[in-house]
Structure formats: C-alpha cells, structure tokens
Amino acid sequence: MIRRRHDTDLDACAAVLAEVHTHSGYPHHWPGDPVRWLTPDGLTAAWVAEVDGTVVGHAALCGREISRLYVAPGARGAGLGRRLLHTVEAAATARGLRPVLEVKATDTAAIALYERLGWLRRGTERQEWGPGEVVTVHRYEAPPARPPRGARVPSS
C-alpha cells in the first residue's frame, strides 16, 4: 500500500533508510540526522510504501523534484518503487509540474526503473559532493503526460 507519510512514520523511514544505505550506499553520505534529511526544506509532500503494516519504502516531492525515493532491500522486486514513483509523479502533475529527479550514474537499478517507465535523461554532469569527491549524476524528466487509456485524442 502507498499512502501519505505521517510524522509518526519518520523513525520507521529512517530505519529503512539505514538498511538501504548499508545494502546499496544510498544516500551517498549518511546524514547526521536522518529524520531531518527526510524532511528537507521545500518539501511539498511525502509518501511511504507499507507491507503488512510495516513501512518498507519512501518517496518525497520537493517542488518538482522527486527525491528520497528508496525501498528496503527485502521488499524490492514487488513493484513498490514503481508505485511510489507513479504516486509522486501524479501528485506533481496534479500541481501542473513535470517532475524531475537526479540519480548517481552508478545506481543502475534505479536508472533501469526510470528508463523502463519512460523517463527521459536530460543531462549528465559531474558534481562535487565533498572535498576531492566528484560524482557523476544523471538528470531525468518524467515522460510527457499521456491521455488516459481509452481517451480520444483530438486529431490536428
């Protein structure tokens, strides 16, 4: 189940984030205050994925940027990342925004998901993430909104 995140979910979200960091190295640098990291400035809304009442995933929308998207290693492969992404994408679209996101070039599983779902790579750049630490990051944009299945598309 995907639902809006509540403040009472933050400790569980931080615990899942710790699992993800140990397993996959996300986030790149472990935050000094994981709960604060999950509530960045400019946060529009956030969602969690639950399985049997347990939080196993998270995603946030900050303006038009999708961020803090992760799923517990043991819950991967069930489509929760896709469902979280679609949920945040729909929320952004409802606000008249075309969402974007950034991903490290080495995060091949996330890149495969975004590209499989039609996200468009709009750029690649090297960013300095610390003293002497340069990381290659891809920037993606959501695919153009599609008419609902069965909708009539006017001809030009």
C-alpha positions in Angstrom: 0.0 0.0 0.0 1.2 3.5 -0.8 0.0 6.3 1.4 0.9 9.8 2.6 3.7 9.9 5.1 2.8 10.9 8.7 5.3 12.4 11.2 4.8 9.2 13.2 6.4 7.3 10.3 9.7 9.1 10.4 11.5 6.8 12.7 10.5 3.7 10.7 11.5 5.6 7.5 14.9 6.3 9.0 15.4 2.7 10.0 14.6 1.5 6.4 16.9 4.2 5.1 19.7 2.7 7.3 19.1 -0.7 5.7 19.2 0.8 2.2 22.4 2.7 3.0 24.1 -0.4 4.2 22.9 -2.5 1.3 23.1 0.0 -1.6 25.0 3.0 -0.5 22.0 5.4 -0.7 22.2 8.1 0.4 25.8 8.6 -0.7 26.7 10.2 2.6 24.9 9.0 5.7 23.1 12.1 7.2 23.9 13.2 10.7 20.1 13.5 11.3 18.2 11.0 9.1 14.8 12.3 10.2 15.8 15.8 9.2 17.2 14.5 5.9 13.8 13.0 5.2 12.1 16.4 5.7 14.2 18.7 3.5 13.5 22.4 3.0 10.9 22.9 0.3 9.2 19.5 1.0 5.8 19.5 -0.8 4.7 16.1 0.4 6.0 12.6 1.1 4.7 9.0 0.8 5.5 5.6 2.3 5.1 2.1 1.0 3.8 -0.4 3.5 3.6 -4.2 3.5 1.5 -5.8 6.3 1.5 -2.5 8.2 5.3 -2.1 8.1 7.0 0.8 6.3 9.3 -0.5 3.6 9.7 2.4 1.2 9.6 6.2 0.9 9.5 9.0 -1.6 9.2 12.8 -1.4 8.3 15.7 -3.7 10.2 18.9 -3.3 8.8 21.4 -5.7 9.0 19.5 -9.0 11.9 17.2 -7.8 11.3 13.7 -6.7 13.7 12.7 -4.0 14.3 10.5 -1.0 13.0 7.5 -3.1 14.0 4.1 -1.7 12.7 0.7 -0.9 14.0 -1.7 1.7 16.2 -4.4 0.1 13.9 -7.2 1.3 10.9 -5.6 -0.3 12.4 -5.0 -3.7 11.0 -6.7 -6.8 7.4 -6.3 -5.8 6.8 -3.1 -7.8 6.8 -0.7 -4.8 9.5 1.6 -6.3 7.4 1.9 -9.4 4.2 2.6 -7.4 5.9 5.2 -5.2 7.4 6.9 -8.3 3.9 6.9 -10.1 2.3 8.3 -6.9 4.7 11.2 -6.6 4.7 11.8 -10.4 0.8 12.0 -10.3 1.0 14.5 -7.4 3.4 16.7 -9.2 1.4 16.5 -12.4 -1.8 17.5 -10.5 0.1 20.6 -9.4 0.9 21.4 -13.0 4.5 20.3 -12.7 6.6 17.9 -14.9 8.7 16.1 -12.3 12.4 15.7 -12.4 14.9 13.6 -10.5 18.7 13.0 -10.2 20.4 9.7 -9.8 24.0 8.7 -9.4 25.3 7.1 -12.6 26.4 4.0 -10.6 22.8 3.4 -9.4 22.0 1.1 -12.3 18.9 -0.5 -10.8 17.2 2.9 -10.3 18.3 4.0 -13.8 16.8 0.8 -15.3 13.5 1.5 -13.5 13.3 5.2 -14.6 14.1 4.3 -18.2 11.7 1.3 -18.3 8.9 3.7 -17.1 9.8 6.2 -20.0 11.7 8.8 -18.0 13.9 10.9 -20.3 17.5 11.5 -19.5 18.0 15.3 -19.9 21.6 15.6 -18.9 24.7 14.2 -17.1 27.1 16.1 -15.0 29.8 15.7 -12.6 29.1 17.2 -9.1 31.4 17.8 -6.2 29.9 16.0 -3.2 32.8 16.6 -0.8 36.4 17.6 -0.7 38.0 15.9 -3.7 34.9 13.8 -4.3 33.3 14.1 -7.7 30.2 12.0 -8.5 28.5 11.6 -12.0 24.8 12.3 -11.8 22.1 11.8 -14.5 19.1 14.2 -14.5 15.8 12.7 -15.6 12.4 14.2 -16.5 9.1 12.5 -16.4 7.7 11.5 -19.8 5.1 13.9 -21.2 1.6 13.3 -19.8 -0.3 10.7 -21.7 -4.0 10.7 -22.2 -5.8 8.1 -20.0 -6.3 4.7 -21.6 -9.3 4.8 -24.0 -9.4 8.6 -24.1 -10.0 10.1 -27.5 -7.0 12.2 -28.8 -8.1 15.1 -31.0 -6.6 15.0 -34.5 -4.8 18.1 -35.8 
